[in-house]
Amino acid sequence: PEERENWFTTVAFAPDSQTLATFSQEPREIVIWNREGEALRRWFVEGAGEITNLEFSPDGNWLAAGGDQAPVQLWLLSDDEPEERDLSDSVGNIITFSEDGEEIYVGNRSGDITAWSLDEFT
């Protein structure tokens, strides 16, 4: 496995149980790993705030990230170079996808829950 000097703030397993995603603060990057600990792809994350939540869609095609002080961002993993899609300017520390994978829900500390159709982002 690849050695790292920085630590992860969050980890999420993909629905296929064969890959996982991590986020580290320094550098601000998301890495997709296989079960053997090899980095399959990585990209740097724009913006400020610590990401404390990663969530895969049920089909494993989307990855969402957010946190107490970080705006929610969404990536389509089938893109050659995943393009960051901002869901909103507000922060979101609770992220989940609907069971059918057609919607994403984001909650915050104010008690607000917002839903988006993933069709809006394709």
C-alpha positions in Angstrom: 0.0 0.0 0.0 1.0 3.6 -0.6 2.5 5.3 2.4 1.1 8.7 3.4 2.3 11.3 5.8 -1.0 13.1 6.2 -4.2 11.8 7.7 -7.7 11.4 6.4 -10.7 13.3 7.7 -13.2 10.9 6.2 -13.5 7.6 4.4 -16.3 6.0 2.4 -16.7 2.6 0.9 -18.3 2.2 -2.6 -21.3 0.0 -2.9 -19.2 -2.6 -4.7 -17.0 -3.0 -1.6 -14.0 -3.1 -3.9 -13.1 0.6 -3.7 -13.1 3.4 -1.2 -12.7 7.1 -1.2 -10.7 9.2 1.3 -10.3 12.9 1.8 -7.2 14.5 3.4 -6.8 18.2 4.4 -3.2 18.6 3.4 -3.2 18.4 0.5 -6.9 18.9 -0.1 -7.4 15.8 -2.2 -9.8 13.0 -2.7 -8.3 9.6 -3.5 -10.1 6.5 -4.8 -8.4 3.3 -3.6 -8.7 -0.3 -4.4 -8.8 -3.0 -1.7 -5.0 -3.5 -2.0 -4.4 0.1 -1.0 -3.4 1.3 -4.5 -4.6 4.8 -5.5 -6.7 4.4 -8.6 -7.4 8.1 -9.1 -7.0 11.4 -7.3 -8.0 15.0 -7.6 -7.6 18.2 -5.6 -10.6 19.8 -4.1 -11.2 23.6 -4.4 -12.6 25.7 -1.6 -12.3 26.0 2.1 -13.5 24.1 5.1 -12.8 20.6 6.3 -14.7 17.9 4.5 -16.0 15.4 7.1 -18.4 13.4 5.0 -18.0 11.4 1.8 -20.9 9.5 0.3 -21.2 7.3 -2.8 -24.4 7.0 -4.7 -26.0 3.5 -4.6 -24.7 2.7 -8.1 -21.2 4.0 -7.3 -21.3 6.6 -10.1 -21.4 9.7 -7.9 -19.3 10.9 -5.0 -20.5 13.7 -2.7 -18.5 15.5 -0.1 -19.3 18.1 2.6 -18.7 19.2 6.1 -19.6 21.6 8.9 -17.6 24.3 7.2 -17.4 23.0 3.6 -19.9 23.5 0.8 -21.4 20.3 -0.6 -19.6 19.2 -3.8 -20.5 16.4 -6.2 -18.5 14.4 -8.8 -19.5 12.1 -11.5 -16.9 9.4 -11.3 -17.3 8.1 -14.8 -15.8 11.4 -16.1 -12.2 11.1 -17.2 -11.4 14.1 -15.0 -14.1 14.4 -12.4 -15.5 17.9 -12.5 -16.6 19.5 -9.3 -20.3 20.4 -9.1 -21.3 22.7 -6.3 -24.7 21.8 -4.9 -25.0 25.1 -2.9 -23.1 27.7 -1.2 -24.4 26.4 2.2 -22.5 23.9 4.2 -23.7 20.3 4.6 -22.6 17.9 7.2 -25.2 15.2 6.5 -25.3 13.7 2.9 -27.2 10.8 1.6 -28.6 9.5 -1.7 -32.0 8.1 -2.2 -32.2 4.3 -2.5 -32.9 4.5 -6.2 -29.9 6.8 -6.6 -31.9 9.5 -8.4 -31.7 12.2 -5.7 -29.2 13.5 -3.2 -30.3 15.0 0.2 -28.2 17.4 2.2 -28.8 18.4 5.8 -27.1 21.1 7.9 -26.9 22.1 11.6 -29.8 24.6 11.1 -32.1 21.6 10.5 -32.6 22.4 6.8 -32.8 19.5 4.4 -32.5 20.1 0.7 -33.0 17.6 -2.1 -31.6 17.7 -5.7 -32.3 15.4 -8.6 -29.1 14.1 -10.0 -30.5 14.7 -13.5 -29.7 18.4 -12.8 -26.0 17.6 -12.8 -25.6 15.4 -15.9 
